[in-house]
Amino acid sequence: MNLPHIHKSNIQGNAGIAHPRYYVGIDPDVDKSGLVVIDRQGRCILHAEALDFPGVLVYLNLLKQEHAQEPMTVLVVIEDSDFSVNWHYNRHDSKGVCAAKGRSVGMCHATARHLRECCENMGLPVMMQQPLRKLWRGKDGKITHEEAALFMPGLPARTNQEVRDAALLAWEVAGLPIRISAKNNQK
């Protein structure tokens, strides 16, 4: 059974649909994608790791089997580079550098599309989400582990950028609060 794409407005009460309990955030990458499972009711991270493409599929399949009786309790949220206007162009880049950057972006985009198709094939509700604004203190405005740990209980002691981005994506779509006091967030 293929489920339709889910629009963000449909999961936030605007269409009368209740929030799913579990949100699976995926930040797709060519080598390892960040995958995080958030329990919206418990307001915590249940699982977080970086997995290769086959590993993500195995995990999603296990998740589907675990929630087969209640498929709408899970929503898979995949970062969609198609929405991104984050261009990494530098006027001093050579043609080869520009081509390499374009190839890398295209491969990440293809990974996101393949993950969406696999979720649909498995019958898992899936939502493509545009990348979030980069307003954190890390390099290029990315969220740091210290910042994420301030409001995400259950975050592992060590995380890479893909895992943190996946966690932030799922946390945001789940509508969970992001509260960081200015005192705690100073460098």
WOHURA-V729364 format. One record per residue. N is the residue number from 1. RES is the residue in one letter. SS is DSSP state (A for helix, B for strand, O for the rest). PHI is phi in whole degrees, -180 to 180 (none if undefined). D_FIRST is the distance of its C-alpha to the first C-alpha in Angstrom with 1 decimal. Layout:
n = <N,N>
res = <RES,RES>
ss = <SS,SS>
phi = <PHI,PHI>
d_first = <D_FIRST,D_FIRST>
This chain:
n = <1,2,3,4,5,6,7,8,9,10,11,12,13,14,15,16,17,18,19,20,21,22,23,24,25,26,27,28,29,30,31,32,33,34,35,36,37,38,39,40,41,42,43,44,45,46,47,48,49,50,51,52,53,54,55,56,57,58,59,60,61,62,63,64,65,66,67,68,69,70,71,72,73,74,75,76,77,78,79,80,81,82,83,84,85,86,87,88,89,90,91,92,93,94,95,96,97,98,99,100,101,102,103,104,105,106,107,108,109,110,111,112,113,114,115,116,117,118,119,120,121,122,123,124,125,126,127,128,129,130,131,132,133,134,135,136,137,138,139,140,141,142,143,144,145,146,147,148,149,150,151,152,153,154,155,156,157,158,159,160,161,162,163,164,165,166,167,168,169,170,171,172,173,174,175,176,177,178,179,180,181,182,183,184,185,186,187>
res = <M,N,L,P,H,I,H,K,S,N,I,Q,G,N,A,G,I,A,H,P,R,Y,Y,V,G,I,D,P,D,V,D,K,S,G,L,V,V,I,D,R,Q,G,R,C,I,L,H,A,E,A,L,D,F,P,G,V,L,V,Y,L,N,L,L,K,Q,E,H,A,Q,E,P,M,T,V,L,V,V,I,E,D,S,D,F,S,V,N,W,H,Y,N,R,H,D,S,K,G,V,C,A,A,K,G,R,S,V,G,M,C,H,A,T,A,R,H,L,R,E,C,C,E,N,M,G,L,P,V,M,M,Q,Q,P,L,R,K,L,W,R,G,K,D,G,K,I,T,H,E,E,A,A,L,F,M,P,G,L,P,A,R,T,N,Q,E,V,R,D,A,A,L,L,A,W,E,V,A,G,L,P,I,R,I,S,A,K,N,N,Q,K>
ss = <O,O,O,O,O,O,O,A,A,A,A,O,O,O,O,O,O,O,O,O,O,B,B,B,B,B,B,O,O,O,O,O,B,B,B,B,B,B,B,O,O,O,O,B,B,B,B,B,B,B,B,O,A,A,A,A,A,A,A,A,A,A,A,A,A,A,O,A,A,A,A,A,A,B,B,B,B,B,B,B,A,A,A,O,O,O,O,O,O,O,O,O,O,O,A,A,A,A,A,A,A,A,A,A,A,A,A,A,A,A,A,A,A,A,A,A,A,A,A,A,A,A,O,O,O,B,B,B,B,B,O,O,O,O,O,O,O,O,A,A,A,O,O,O,A,A,A,A,A,A,A,O,B,O,O,O,O,O,O,O,A,A,A,A,A,A,A,A,A,A,A,A,A,O,O,O,O,O,O,O,O,O,O,O,O,O,O>
phi = <none,-91,-95,-71,-60,-107,-89,-55,-64,-75,-103,-113,86,-68,-110,79,-95,-70,-64,-65,-79,-113,-118,-107,-92,-129,-104,-71,-146,-68,-85,-138,-99,-78,-132,-136,-110,-115,-95,-65,-66,-83,52,-151,-89,-95,-153,-152,-165,-101,-129,-75,-56,-61,-64,-63,-64,-61,-63,-63,-64,-63,-64,-62,-64,-65,-113,-62,-74,-135,-65,-82,-85,-124,-131,-92,-116,-114,-68,-111,-68,-62,-83,-73,-114,-82,-94,-104,-84,-126,-64,-92,-69,-77,-60,-64,-66,-61,-65,-64,-64,-63,-64,-63,-63,-63,-68,-65,-63,-64,-60,-61,-64,-65,-63,-61,-62,-66,-62,-62,-64,-78,85,-89,-61,-134,-134,-92,-124,-67,-58,-78,-61,-97,-129,-97,-87,-76,-57,59,78,-76,-74,-92,-62,-62,-66,-63,-66,-68,-132,-118,-63,93,-66,-58,-62,-129,-140,-99,-64,-64,-66,-64,-65,-64,-64,-64,-61,-66,-61,-66,-66,-71,77,-82,-72,-117,-123,-129,-75,-61,-64,-78,-107,-83,-79>
d_first = <0.0,3.8,6.4,9.8,12.8,14.8,18.4,21.1,22.7,19.6,20.0,23.8,24.3,24.9,22.0,22.5,19.5,20.7,20.8,18.5,20.8,20.0,20.0,19.5,21.8,21.8,24.8,23.9,26.9,27.7,29.4,28.0,25.6,26.3,23.6,24.4,22.9,24.5,24.8,25.3,27.1,29.3,29.8,29.9,28.4,27.0,26.4,27.6,28.1,28.1,25.9,25.6,22.4,21.6,22.6,20.2,17.3,18.7,19.1,15.6,14.3,17.0,16.1,12.5,14.2,16.8,14.7,12.1,13.7,13.8,11.1,12.8,16.0,15.3,15.3,15.8,18.6,19.6,23.0,22.9,26.2,25.6,26.9,29.8,33.3,34.8,36.9,38.9,41.4,45.0,47.7,49.4,46.4,47.1,44.9,43.7,42.7,40.8,39.0,38.1,36.8,34.7,33.3,32.4,30.7,28.7,27.6,26.5,24.6,22.9,22.0,20.4,18.3,17.2,16.3,14.2,12.4,12.0,10.7,7.9,7.3,7.6,5.4,9.0,10.4,12.9,16.1,18.7,22.2,25.5,28.0,30.2,33.9,36.2,38.8,39.5,42.6,41.2,41.7,40.4,39.5,36.9,36.5,38.7,38.1,40.8,39.4,35.9,37.5,39.3,36.3,33.5,34.3,32.9,33.2,34.5,38.1,37.4,34.7,34.3,33.6,29.9,29.3,31.3,29.5,26.1,27.6,29.1,26.0,23.9,27.1,27.6,24.0,24.2,27.4,29.6,33.3,35.0,38.6,41.2,44.8,47.1,49.3,46.7,45.4,48.7,49.4>
